[in-house]
Amino acid sequence: MTLAFDQPFQVDRSGPPGTVTLKGQGIEIRLEGVEAEQLPASVPSLNIEDTQQGARRLLNLRAGSAVYPVILAHWRIHQPLPDLYAASLARHAPSAAERWAARLLVATAALPGATTLYRAWHAWRSR
């Protein structure tokens, strides 16, 4: 399978060990279970060639004339869509008064009777 992307990607190695993320404009390619990689900090464009080698995968990442072979367990394309859920989840967000009450309850959690206060607040909020 071959995929081509005509956009620059930044290579991010700050995730969990064995995970490399290629971050583009509105798209992320996550490489997981990476055993060997020699990727630069950024690539101007990207062609991905996926081949199976036994239980592991060999991914040839082509950036111009350079080829970067990556041995890994699996990879996936992630396209974050935060606006998709923002409108539907907005009505479930706590109000300013509820956030203040929650901060107060957490601050007083170690005091005697805090569980009674928390139960009363939760019963009032759940009605």
C-alpha positions as CSV (number, residue, x, y, z in Angstrom):
1,M,0.0,0.0,0.0
2,T,1.3,3.5,-0.9
3,L,0.1,6.8,0.4
4,A,1.3,10.3,-0.6
5,F,1.1,13.5,1.3
6,D,2.1,16.9,-0.2
7,Q,2.6,18.8,3.0
8,P,5.4,19.2,5.5
9,F,5.5,17.0,8.6
10,Q,7.3,17.5,11.9
11,V,8.7,14.4,13.6
12,D,7.6,14.2,17.3
13,R,9.4,11.7,19.6
14,S,8.0,13.1,22.9
15,G,5.3,10.5,23.3
16,P,5.7,7.1,25.0
17,P,8.7,5.0,24.3
18,G,8.5,3.3,20.9
19,T,6.0,5.9,19.5
20,V,6.8,8.4,16.8
21,T,4.3,10.9,15.6
22,L,4.5,12.7,12.3
23,K,2.5,16.0,12.6
24,G,1.2,17.7,9.5
25,Q,-1.4,20.3,8.9
26,G,-4.6,18.8,10.4
27,I,-3.3,15.2,10.3
28,E,-1.1,13.0,12.4
29,I,0.5,9.7,11.5
30,R,1.3,7.7,14.6
31,L,3.9,5.0,14.4
32,E,3.7,2.6,17.3
33,G,6.0,-0.2,18.4
34,V,8.9,1.4,16.6
35,E,12.1,-0.6,16.7
36,A,14.4,1.3,14.4
37,E,14.1,4.7,12.8
38,Q,16.4,7.3,11.4
39,L,14.0,10.1,10.7
40,P,15.0,13.8,10.4
41,A,13.3,16.5,12.5
42,S,11.0,17.4,9.6
43,V,10.2,16.3,6.1
44,P,8.8,18.5,3.3
45,S,6.5,15.9,1.7
46,L,5.9,12.2,2.4
47,N,5.3,9.0,0.5
48,I,4.5,5.9,2.7
49,E,5.1,2.4,1.4
50,D,3.8,-0.3,3.8
51,T,5.1,-3.9,3.6
52,Q,4.7,-6.8,5.9
53,Q,7.8,-8.6,7.2
54,G,6.7,-11.5,9.4
55,A,5.1,-10.2,12.6
56,R,6.6,-6.7,12.1
57,R,6.0,-4.2,9.4
58,L,8.5,-2.3,7.3
59,L,7.5,1.2,6.4
60,N,9.5,3.0,3.8
61,L,9.0,6.8,4.3
62,R,10.1,8.6,1.2
63,A,10.8,12.4,1.5
64,G,12.0,13.6,-1.9
65,S,14.9,11.4,-2.9
66,A,15.7,10.2,0.7
67,V,14.2,6.9,1.9
68,Y,13.8,6.2,5.7
69,P,13.0,2.6,6.5
70,V,11.1,2.2,9.8
71,I,10.5,-1.2,11.5
72,L,7.4,-1.1,13.7
73,A,4.4,-3.0,15.0
74,H,1.6,-0.9,13.5
75,W,0.7,2.6,12.3
76,R,-2.4,4.7,11.9
77,I,-3.5,8.0,10.5
78,H,-5.3,10.3,13.0
79,Q,-7.2,13.4,11.9
80,P,-8.3,15.4,15.0
81,L,-11.7,17.0,14.6
82,P,-12.3,19.0,17.8
83,D,-15.1,21.1,16.3
84,L,-17.1,17.9,15.7
85,Y,-17.8,17.4,19.4
86,A,-17.5,20.9,20.8
87,A,-21.1,22.0,20.1
88,S,-22.7,18.8,21.4
89,L,-20.5,18.7,24.6
90,A,-20.9,22.4,25.5
91,R,-24.2,21.9,27.2
92,H,-22.7,19.4,29.6
93,A,-19.9,21.7,30.8
94,P,-20.2,22.9,34.4
95,S,-21.2,26.5,35.1
96,A,-18.9,28.9,36.9
97,A,-20.8,28.4,40.2
98,E,-20.5,24.6,39.9
99,R,-16.7,24.8,39.2
100,W,-16.3,27.1,42.2
101,A,-18.3,24.6,44.4
102,A,-16.3,21.7,43.1
103,R,-13.0,23.5,44.0
104,L,-14.3,24.3,47.5
105,L,-15.4,20.7,48.1
106,V,-11.9,19.4,46.9
107,A,-10.2,21.9,49.2
108,T,-12.3,20.8,52.2
109,A,-12.1,17.1,51.5
110,A,-9.7,16.4,54.5
111,L,-12.0,18.2,57.0
112,P,-14.5,16.2,59.2
113,G,-17.9,16.1,57.6
114,A,-16.6,16.7,54.1
115,T,-18.3,13.5,52.8
116,T,-21.6,14.7,54.0
117,L,-21.1,18.0,52.2
118,Y,-20.1,16.3,49.1
119,R,-23.1,13.9,49.1
120,A,-25.5,16.9,49.7
121,W,-23.9,18.9,46.8
122,H,-24.0,15.9,44.5
123,A,-27.7,15.2,45.4
124,W,-28.5,18.9,44.7
125,R,-26.6,18.9,41.4
126,S,-28.2,15.6,40.2
127,R,-31.8,16.6,40.7
